[in-house]
Amino acid sequence: MTENIAAGSPAPDATPPVDAYVGDPAVRAEWDNRYADRQQLWSGRPNGALVAEVDGLTPGRVLDVGCGEGADAVWLARCGWDVTALEVSGVALERAAGHARDAGVAVHWVHATLTDAALPPASFDLVSAQYPALLRTPDAAAERALTGAVAVGGVLLLVHHAGMDTRQPNESGFDPADYVWPSMVTALLGDDWVVEVDERRPRVAPDGGAGAHHADDLVLRARRLR
């Protein structure tokens, strides 16, 4: 779980702009620490829901929100997508860029939080957010950033761990009320959208990596009509 094409953003496959971070420094530090604690945090394979839902879509421009160590971004690039990958952790971005170089694919790297990144509006044919840790705000900034990035005719794909939104706050500091869940995004979708998938389903999980113990996914797939 994590969260430019900003002025001066790098060319595809360039070194990620780890010193050009845009966002809350505390958020970056939290996620850098999580990644630094382990040599590899995730499985290194693309998320199962992404693979299933992208099947049949014509490759175009895709925004990978919270790209982590880059497994989804690399897979999408191999499938012919023009990938922009957004991540708050510089540690994760450096790993992701290395995986992309090893795979011989080009990715536009963005070191920013979703709400602070200067993303061109309505410009992505697919916005993919796989288990993102998007902070909730009174103005629904993260939800609006997700939907606002989708081009007319494009798809928003939001996948999360089922049941996390109803957990009680715990001593580690996790409180579901602090985060954005698929139902909150669905509530913002008006007549300009059609919901194609909104369901709970068994998770097709890559072996290994953090989060592998979650059994079910919440999957929201919506298409922007205008």
N, C-alpha and C positions, 0 to 999 in steps of 0.2 A: 504494500500500500504506500503510495506516495502522492506528492503532488510534484526566442524571441524571434518570432521573426521580428525582433526589435532592430532598431537602427544598429548597423554594424554587426549583425548576426553572421555566423561563419558560413562558408560554403559547405556543400555536402561533403561528409567524410572528413571535415577539418577537426582539429583538436577541439573538444568541447570548451565553451567559454567559462571555465570554472571561476575565473576572477572577475567575471562580468555578471555576477548573480544579481537578480532583481527580485526582491521580496524580503520577508522578515528574517533577519539573521538567526534568530532563535530556532526557526523552523529548519533552516539549513543545518544548523549545528546538531539538532536532534537527529536528523536523518543521516548526516555524515557519521555520527557516533554509532548509529545502528549498523550501518554498512561496514564501518571500520572494525567492528567487533568480530566479523566473520569474513573469511576470504571470499566466500560466495554465499549470498543470502537466499537467492531464489534458485529454481531448478535449472535454469538455462534453456528451457524449452517454452514454446509459446503457450499461452493459456488456452485451454480446451474450448471455452465458450467463444473466444475470438475466432479460432479456427473454424468452428461450426457456423458462426453467423456471417463470416466474411465469404464463405463458399457461395459462389454465384454472383458476387458483386464484381463490377468492372473496376479494375484498379484505377485509381486517380490520386488525388492528394489526401493524405491521412495525417491526423494529429493523434499521436500516442501520448495520452496524459498520464504522467507518473510512470515513465518508461523503465525506471529501475536500472537493472544491469543490461537491458537492451534486447532480451529474447524476443519480445513481440515485434519491436522495431526491425530487427534483423530479419525475422520471418516475413514481415510485410514487404520489406524491400526486396527480398528474394522472390516474392510473388508479383513483383512489378509495380508496387505502390511507390509514390513519391512521398517519403516519410519525413515528418517533422516530429521529433521526440522531445518531450518536455519533462524536466525532472528538477527537484529542489536540491538533491544531494550531488555535490561535486565528486565525491568518491564513487557513487554509482555511475555518473556520467563518464568518468574516465574508464571504468570497466566496460561500459556499453560501447564506447568508441573503439576500444580494443577489440571487442567481439565483432563489430562491424568491419574493421580493417581485416581481421582474420577471415571473415566471410566474403570479403571483396565487394561489399555493398556500400552505397552512399546514403547517409542520413543527415538531416539538418538537426543539429543539437541545440536545445534551448535550456539555459540554466535559469529558471525562474519558477515562482509559484504561478498557478494558472491565472489567478486574479490580477497579478502584476505584469504578466507577459504582454507585450504589445503585439498581439496576434491580429492579423488582418481579419476583419469580420466577414462572416458568411463565405468562407473561402475553402473549406475542406469538404471533400466528398464523403469522408468518414471521420468521425471523432470517436476514438476508442478510449474508454476509461475503465481499466480492469482493476477492481478492488482499490480505488483511489482513497486516500486519506484527505478529503477536501473539507476544510473547516467551514462550519456553518456561520453565517452572519445574518443580521436582521434584514439586510437588503438582498439576500439570496445571490450574492455576488458570484459564487462559484457555479451555482446552477445556471445563472444567466451567461456566464462565460462559456460553459459547455454548449448550451444551445445556440449562443450567438456565433460560435465558430463554424457551425454547419452550413454549408452552401445549400441553396435551393436545389431540391432533388437528392440531397445527401442524407446520410444516416448517422444518427447518434447511437452508439452502443455503450451502455453502462452496465457493468457487471459487479456484483458485490456478494459477500458472504452472507447467506441467509441466516437470520437470527441475531446477528450482531446489533441490529438497530433496536432490539428489545432487551438487550442485556442490562443488568444493573451496573452502575459505576463501581469500579473496583479500586483496590489500594494502589495499583500501578499507575493510576491517573486516567485510565480510559473511561470516558463517559460518552455514550452514544449520542447524547444531546449536543455534543460539540461538533458532530460531523454530518455531512450530506449523504442521504440515502436515496435509492432510486425513486421511492414514492414521492420525495420532495421535488424531484425533477419532473416526474409525471404530472404533478399538480400544476406545474407552470406551462405545460404544453397546451396550446389553444387550437383554434381552427386551422392554423398554419401547419399543423403537424398531424400525422396519422401514426398511431402506435401499432407496430407490426408484431411485436412480442413483448409481453409483460407477464412473466411467470417465474415460479420457483421450480428448479429442476436439479436432478443429481449432478454434482460437479464432475466434470472430466478433468481430473487434476494431473499435471505432470508429477512424476515421482520425485520426491525430495524437495527440499526448500521450505522456507517458512510458509505457513498457511496450508500446508498439505493435509492437515487434519480436518479441515472444513469439508463437510459432506455435500452440502447443497449450495447452489447459486441462486441469486436473484438476477434475472436477465431482463433488461429493458432495451428494446430496439425500436427506435422511432425515426420516421422519415419526414424531412421538411418539405412541405408542398409549395410554399411561397414565402 
